[in-house]
Amino acid sequence: MFAVLSLDMGAAMKTLVLTLDLIGTFVFALSGAAAGVRRRLDLFGVLVLSFVAANSGGIVRDLLIGATPPAAISDWRYLVVSLAAGLTIFFWHPTVQRLRTPVLVFDAAGLALFCVAGAQKALVFGLEPEMAALLGMLTGIGGGVARDVLLSEVPAVMRSDVYAVAALAGAIVVVLGDALALPTAPTACAGAALCFMLRMAAIRYDWHLPVARGHGPREEEESDRDRGR
């Protein structure tokens, strides 16, 4: 009986992680495709960027925990979801652009889903709690970093934005819930909710992490002028 119950719990955990992963994949693929359209990439470029933004974090996570081949390249559903999101943005971009606020909400939701799914999967593979939390954060931010690098931009998470911190907070909730033997689904919902609320509050109130003094845009421009004299 206990063996059957354990098997059911394992299957439920895998289903939860897969569901969170696929929903997050679609959301982040939308953001990657939108960035590609803004930079006037062709259809192939937009689809590549949508796949990269949606799956880079998960691929890195799976490689680090030994879940090979990574789900993003072994499960056809990840590719289909990514391409569907890319095509949606490519052909209906003017409509989506008018929905700027909903897109930001979807992005925050994707971050929340990915950080929770990443932490859950890391725990399933037996990682220590601290590393599971970090991998949850990496799963959430990895796609955005890869997207910005491909577009020759400084990644948004490196520019004092409350983005990675929100993902880390959500992943920590999942890890703490596992350490306290709390029910998995409510813990995942709580972690996702915390991440989502932090991200939306950062957008609403323009929260930023502190930056070093004397190195803002104005100081950099003045320094460049001084070197040119």
C-alpha positions, -999 to 999 in steps of 0.1 A, spaced: 0 0 0 27 24 10 46 16 -22 16 24 -43 11 57 -24 47 66 -29 44 58 -66 13 80 -69 31 109 -51 61 106 -75 38 106 -105 19 136 -91 52 155 -86 63 148 -121 30 160 -135 31 192 -114 67 200 -126 58 192 -162 26 214 -161 45 243 -145 73 239 -170 50 240 -201 30 270 -190 61 289 -181 77 278 -214 48 294 -234 49 326 -214 86 331 -218 85 322 -254 61 351 -259 86 375 -243 114 362 -264 95 364 -296 83 399 -288 119 410 -282 128 395 -316 100 413 -334 110 446 -318 146 441 -332 131 433 -366 143 397 -368 128 375 -396 105 346 -388 133 322 -382 151 345 -359 119 352 -339 113 315 -335 148 308 -324 146 336 -299 113 323 -286 128 288 -280 159 302 -264 141 325 -240 117 297 -231 141 268 -226 176 280 -218 170 281 -180 155 246 -180 182 231 -202 210 245 -179 191 232 -148 187 197 -163 223 195 -173 235 205 -138 213 180 -120 220 152 -145 185 150 -160 199 142 -195 189 147 -222 172 179 -211 135 178 -212 134 208 -236 151 188 -263 138 153 -255 101 161 -251 84 174 -283 59 194 -263 85 220 -253 93 227 -289 57 229 -300 47 252 -272 77 275 -279 70 276 -317 33 282 -311 41 312 -289 66 325 -314 41 323 -343 15 340 -322 37 370 -316 50 371 -351 16 373 -368 -3 392 -342 24 414 -328 4 447 -332 -24 433 -311 -1 420 -284 18 453 -283 -14 470 -273 -16 446 -243 16 457 -227 4 454 -191 -10 419 -196 23 408 -212 42 421 -181 18 401 -160 24 370 -180 61 375 -178 59 377 -140 37 346 -140 62 327 -161 90 337 -137 70 325 -108 62 292 -125 97 285 -136 114 293 -103 90 269 -85 93 241 -111 131 244 -111 133 241 -73 109 212 -73 128 193 -99 161 199 -82 147 185 -50 134 155 -68 169 148 -80 183 149 -45 201 183 -44 208 201 -12 182 227 -3 205 257 -9 215 244 -44 178 236 -52 169 272 -44 197 286 -66 187 263 -94 151 274 -91 163 310 -95 185 300 -125 156 282 -142 135 314 -139 162 339 -151 182 318 -176 160 323 -206 159 361 -202 197 362 -199 202 341 -230 177 362 -249 194 395 -240 229 381 -248 217 370 -283 203 406 -288 237 421 -277 221 437 -246 231 437 -210 208 411 -193 180 427 -175 187 408 -143 222 424 -141 208 459 -142 196 462 -106 161 450 -114 141 431 -88 138 400 -110 163 374 -98 156 382 -62 119 375 -67 127 342 -83 150 333 -55 124 342 -29 98 319 -46 123 290 -48 132 294 -11 96 290 -2 95 257 -21 127 245 -4 115 254 31 82 237 25 101 205 15 123 207 45 92 211 68 75 182 50 46 205 40 22 195 11 39 200 -22 11 217 -42 2 244 -16 39 251 -11 44 255 -48 15 279 -50 28 299 -21 63 302 -37 48 312 -70 25 337 -54 54 353 -35 75 356 -66 47 370 -87 37 396 -61 73 407 -56 78 411 -94 45 430 -99 53 453 -69 87 460 -84 71 469 -117 44 490 -100 66 509 -76 98 509 -97 118 489 -71 155 485 -79 185 470 -60 212 495 -50 239 503 -75 274 516 -68 277 554 -65 294 574 -92 287 549 -120 254 559 -133 247 569 -169 255 605 -163 288 598 -147 297 574 -175 290 601 -201 311 626 -183 339 601 -180 338 594 -217 339 632 -225 369 636 -202 388 608 -219 381 624 -252 397 657 -243 
